[in-house]
């Protein structure tokens, strides 16, 4: 083979793999008011990622949440305490550590004024992460209340924080039975704050509800353990109907939601996104 012909020859699989760009670490976090379901969603996501072969770091700066803390379910890293400025410094150090480890991270920041808000207010966070080769994946979790959207609007207007390709997630579990879910979804979609986010690449997604969700969290059981009937001392025996509801949610509804959210927004799952179970489970 001549030099010219060799130069034109297709590269082998090994060469193509070597030439492929390295995947950027993803920091996935959820922003929203208190008690909109942020920790529960992150917990379900972390459980799913682990089952799909992922090994994200779990960061917990929601130190006021003790009953449903993500640290009750996962080996989470947390700052030793202190005010939000000290927590911000801890968070900065954890973010910088990803430059070497190349791990993904799931960050539970809690509600109210947080360490992440400190970063948003004092630094150009998105620009800094771009320079470090890290992707910040932000989801704004909301319910049907107008104040939830005011919270998003305040971040955009006063904090100038509108990250690219974010997600706006409407928690179906927060919508009263008296309201039609589709009507609420359409109303949210035309809110100026949501329109602005979508203009910046965000996607509006419905997060499915499961009635026994609080029971699972109260017992600090994994979703699979609850569905299989594992019991916890000090709690009533779980209903077979509740167990089936959680099984259906975790194996069918939640994987559908993750696919709607989109793989690029999520931490790495080497086995791929979970395949939703058949509709008759």
C-alpha positions in Angstrom: 0.0 0.0 0.0 1.4 3.3 -1.0 1.6 6.3 1.3 -1.2 8.1 -0.6 -3.5 5.1 -0.6 -2.8 4.5 3.1 -3.7 8.1 3.9 -7.1 7.6 2.2 -7.8 4.3 3.8 -10.6 4.3 6.5 -9.3 4.2 10.1 -9.9 1.1 12.2 -12.3 0.9 15.1 -9.6 1.4 17.6 -8.4 4.6 15.8 -12.0 5.9 15.6 -12.5 5.3 19.3 -9.2 7.0 20.2 -10.2 10.0 18.0 -13.7 10.3 19.6 -14.1 13.3 21.9 -14.2 12.5 25.6 -17.5 12.8 27.2 -17.8 15.9 29.4 -18.7 15.3 33.1 -22.3 16.3 33.8 -23.5 18.0 37.0 -27.2 17.4 37.2 -29.2 19.5 39.7 -32.8 20.6 40.3 -33.8 24.2 41.2 -37.2 25.0 42.7 -39.1 26.2 45.7 -39.2 24.1 48.8 -41.4 21.0 48.8 -41.9 20.6 45.1 -40.2 17.1 45.0 -36.6 17.9 44.1 -35.0 15.3 46.4 -37.4 12.5 45.5 -36.8 13.0 41.8 -33.0 13.1 42.3 -33.2 10.0 44.4 -35.1 8.1 41.7 -32.6 9.3 39.1 -29.6 8.2 41.2 -31.1 4.8 41.8 -31.7 4.4 38.1 -28.2 5.5 37.0 -26.6 3.1 39.4 -28.7 0.2 38.0 -27.7 1.3 34.5 -24.0 1.1 35.4 -23.3 4.8 36.2 -21.2 5.9 39.1 -22.0 9.6 39.7 -20.9 11.4 42.8 -23.9 12.5 45.0 -23.5 15.9 46.6 -25.9 17.1 49.3 -26.0 20.7 50.4 -29.7 20.4 51.5 -28.7 20.1 55.2 -32.1 21.1 56.5 -33.8 18.2 54.9 -33.4 15.3 57.3 -36.5 13.1 57.0 -36.2 12.7 53.2 -32.5 13.5 52.7 -30.8 12.0 49.7 -28.1 11.0 52.1 -30.5 8.4 53.6 -30.5 6.6 50.3 -27.0 7.1 48.9 -23.4 7.7 50.0 -23.6 11.4 49.6 -20.9 14.0 50.2 -21.9 17.1 52.2 -20.2 20.2 53.5 -19.6 20.1 57.3 -22.0 23.0 57.8 -21.6 26.7 58.0 -23.4 29.4 56.1 -24.2 29.5 52.4 -20.9 31.3 51.6 -18.9 28.4 53.1 -21.0 25.9 51.4 -20.4 27.7 48.1 -16.7 27.4 48.7 -17.1 23.6 49.3 -19.2 23.4 46.1 -16.6 25.2 44.1 -13.9 22.7 45.3 -16.1 19.7 44.5 -16.8 21.1 41.0 -13.1 21.6 40.4 -12.4 18.0 41.5 -14.4 16.7 38.5 -11.7 18.1 36.2 -9.5 15.2 37.3 -12.0 12.5 38.3 -14.2 13.1 35.2 -17.1 11.7 37.2 -20.6 12.9 36.8 -22.4 14.5 39.8 -25.9 14.7 41.1 -26.4 17.8 43.3 -29.2 18.2 45.8 -29.2 21.9 46.7 -32.5 22.1 48.6 -34.9 25.1 48.5 -34.5 28.7 49.6 -31.2 30.5 49.4 -28.5 27.9 48.6 -24.8 27.5 47.9 -25.7 27.3 44.2 -27.5 30.6 44.4 -24.4 32.1 45.9 -22.4 30.9 42.9 -25.0 32.2 40.5 -25.0 35.6 42.2 -21.2 36.0 42.3 -19.8 34.2 39.3 -20.5 33.5 35.7 -21.1 29.8 36.5 -21.9 28.6 33.0 -18.8 30.3 31.6 -16.6 28.9 34.3 -17.9 25.3 33.7 -17.4 25.7 30.0 -13.8 26.6 30.6 -13.4 23.5 32.8 -15.0 21.2 30.3 -18.0 20.4 32.5 -21.7 20.4 31.6 -24.2 21.9 34.0 -27.6 20.3 33.5 -30.3 22.2 35.3 -33.9 21.3 35.7 -36.5 23.7 37.1 -39.1 21.7 39.0 -42.5 23.4 39.4 -46.1 22.7 40.4 -49.3 24.4 39.3 -48.9 27.5 41.6 -48.0 30.8 40.1 -45.3 31.3 42.7 -43.3 28.4 41.2 -43.0 30.3 37.9 -42.3 33.5 39.8 -39.3 31.7 41.2 -38.0 30.8 37.8 -38.7 34.3 36.5 -36.7 35.8 39.4 -33.7 33.7 38.6 -33.8 34.8 34.9 -34.5 38.5 35.6 -32.6 39.3 38.8 -29.8 36.6 38.7 -29.4 36.5 35.0 -29.4 32.7 35.2 -30.9 31.0 32.2 -28.7 28.0 31.4 -28.6 26.5 27.9 -30.7 23.4 27.3 -32.2 23.3 30.7 -35.5 21.5 31.5 -38.7 22.8 33.0 -40.4 19.9 34.8 -44.0 20.1 35.8 -44.6 17.8 38.8 -48.0 16.0 38.1 -48.1 15.1 41.8 -48.6 18.7 42.8 -51.6 19.3 40.5 -54.9 19.0 42.4 -57.4 16.4 41.2 -59.8 19.2 40.4 -57.5 20.6 37.6 -56.9 19.0 34.2 -53.2 18.1 33.8 -53.3 19.0 30.1 -54.8 22.4 30.8 -52.2 23.1 33.4 -49.4 22.0 31.1 -50.6 24.3 28.3 -50.9 27.2 30.8 -47.4 26.7 32.0 -46.1 26.4 28.4 -47.1 30.0 27.6 -45.8 31.6 30.7 -43.1 34.2 29.8 -40.4 32.6 32.0 -41.0 29.2 30.4 -41.0 30.7 26.9 -37.7 32.4 27.7 -36.2 29.2 28.9 -37.4 27.3 25.9 -36.0 30.0 23.6 -32.7 29.1 25.2 -33.0 25.4 24.5 -35.0 24.2 27.5 -37.6 21.5 27.2 -40.9 21.4 29.1 -41.6 17.9 30.5 -44.3 16.3 32.7 -43.0 14.4 35.7 -45.5 11.5 36.4 -47.1 11.1 39.8 -47.3 8.0 42.0 -49.7 8.2 44.9 -47.6 6.1 47.3 -44.4 8.2 46.7 -44.4 9.6 50.3 -44.6 6.1 51.8 -41.5 5.1 49.9 -39.6 8.1 51.1 -40.8 7.9 54.7 -39.5 4.3 54.8 -36.2 5.2 53.2 -36.5 2.2 50.9 -35.4 2.0 47.3 -38.2 1.9 44.8 -37.5 -1.7 43.8 -37.4 -2.8 47.4 -40.7 -1.2 48.1 -42.3 -2.7 45.0 -41.0 -6.2 46.1 -42.6 -5.9 49.5 -39.7 -5.2 51.7 -41.0 -3.9 55.0 -39.6 -1.3 57.5 -39.9 -1.6 61.3 -42.2 1.0 62.8 -44.4 1.3 59.7 -47.7 -0.4 58.7 -47.4 -3.3 56.2 -47.4 -1.9 52.7 -50.5 -2.5 50.5 -50.1 -4.7 47.5 -51.9 -2.0 45.4 -49.3 0.6 46.6 -46.5 -1.8 45.7 -47.9 -2.4 42.2 -48.3 1.4 41.7 -44.7 2.0 42.6 -43.5 -0.9 40.5 -45.5 0.5 37.5 -44.1 4.0 38.1 -40.5 3.0 38.5 -40.4 0.5 35.7 -42.7 2.2 33.2 -43.6 5.8 33.9 -40.2 7.0 35.2 -38.2 5.6 32.3 -40.6 7.2 29.8 -40.0 10.5 31.6 -36.2 10.1 31.4 -36.5 9.5 27.6 -38.6 12.7 27.3 -36.0 14.5 29.3 -33.3 13.3 26.9 -30.1 11.4 27.4 -27.8 14.4 26.8 -29.2 16.2 29.9 -28.5 13.2 32.1 -25.4 11.7 33.8 -23.9 8.8 32.0 -25.6 5.4 32.0 -23.2 2.9 30.4 -26.1 0.4 29.8 -28.2 3.2 28.2 -31.5 4.6 29.4 -33.8 2.1 31.0 -36.3 0.6 28.6 -39.9 1.3 29.8 -41.8 -1.8 30.8 -44.9 -2.9 28.9 -48.0 -0.9 29.7 -49.8 -3.8 31.4 -47.3 -4.2 34.3 
